[in-house]
């Protein structure tokens, strides 16, 4: 969604590179380009004015004039201000002291409330809650049926005493206010700790919509009222949000369709205009395409700094820990990396979602966006089909796959022989890299690392002495034993120093300190830090 804005900001910051000092003209030109980029992204005009004023105030001060790298300091200022207008801190749900916690969803028709209800229920269920969905939208055709389907997919019960408008029932039946009230009572009776009430919407803001939503709110006294906003509606987002805030009053915002190709100004406008935080984001059609909205991480994505922490959290939720430990042990034991292992790793990654979305979370991904947009996630399915078309022996020993076997595999997987050849070639390269790393050689071609390309190091010394085993020179048994012990001590010291050099350390008594790296907050625990 923010591709256009990211490209414009990246081009603006590129002009600042290499400048030892920024003049007033440089800052004015940068602010002007940022203003144009934000306005083109449909950010509300008052928000843009305030944003640019803050940037110029900080840029003209000592913050940039005394910076060692003024260009990078301007990027930092823009990042800080983006985080500020997006809400500053992550806002979590306020849970009731006495369950159930009641969450009411409001918004226009077509914003994605019913789909969002299913996604939110699955998200909360994954956190150990027992949510229940309440079908209080009795006016949109088949809204009740859609909520029931979403509830079934999420594994969450749905309270739907009335069918609403459908092909069998052309007129709305039942009172949505009474349905919402009865739904909360049902959740209390069945010990569900969270109730999510799906309400009706309209194609536009009107008095009837606001009155019904207000009546439901008065009846169930929700702990949270979430306004579901279509992120693709542009400048209308501000007027719609203001209308709902005045007519119903909401406590938080959920941005839907954040995976669309619109310009995304709604996300940057609604927090500043309404004063209410953005709490969640819906990023696709699947129930798993849902995430907590982190202002700092969203700002990093916009500025093409990536979102590594979200990537790690997603991996933690979906990765099979037993499989990961098995693979790690295999790596330690220096066992061969097989096509079965490769297939298992691919299936783990598929659980995390679209490969394209995962790659876009990496720093600098905007620079290769065209290649990523051309990437087809079905390529992963084709690779899986190729491997599954092989025999168990072929997966363990791919070197036996000759021309006739390749033709058979291609026919069995429905691909061309060239695709089989390409997969085997890439797998061969990956297998060599894994062997080199498992053998202590480090990452191939990485200067300064063990086994690196430049500077020789332990890896290059090892290759020169390959096949030559040092032996004690003395014929005296006692002296020969002493020489052997000394050679073993030297070998261990050399190995310890080689391992330390991977982190720029030469002393044996130094330990790797993750805090010495410039990593995101909380990242140290993934490297074994405290």
Secondary structure as UniProt FT lines:
FT   HELIX           3..14
FT   TURN            15..18
FT   HELIX           24..40
FT   TURN            41..42
FT   HELIX           45..59
FT   HELIX           62..65
FT   HELIX           70..85
FT   TURN            86..87
FT   STRAND          101..106
FT   TURN            109..110
FT   HELIX           113..126
FT   TURN            127..128
FT   STRAND          131..135
FT   TURN            141..142
FT   HELIX           143..154
FT   STRAND          157..159
FT   HELIX           176..189
FT   TURN            190..191
FT   STRAND          194..198
FT   HELIX           207..220
FT   STRAND          224..230
FT   TURN            231..232
FT   TURN            234..235
FT   HELIX           236..247
FT   STRAND          252..256
FT   TURN            258..259
FT   HELIX           265..274
FT   STRAND          278..282
FT   TURN            287..288
FT   STRAND          290..292
FT   HELIX           295..302
FT   TURN            303..304
FT   HELIX           308..318
FT   HELIX           321..332
FT   TURN            333..334
FT   HELIX           339..351
FT   HELIX           355..360
FT   TURN            363..364
FT   HELIX           365..368
FT   HELIX           369..374
FT   HELIX           378..388
FT   HELIX           392..396
FT   HELIX           398..400
FT   HELIX           403..413
FT   HELIX           417..438
FT   TURN            439..440
FT   TURN            444..445
FT   TURN            447..448
FT   TURN            450..451
FT   HELIX           458..464
FT   TURN            465..467
FT   HELIX           477..501
FT   TURN            502..504
FT   TURN            508..509
FT   HELIX           514..516
FT   TURN            521..522
FT   HELIX           523..527
//
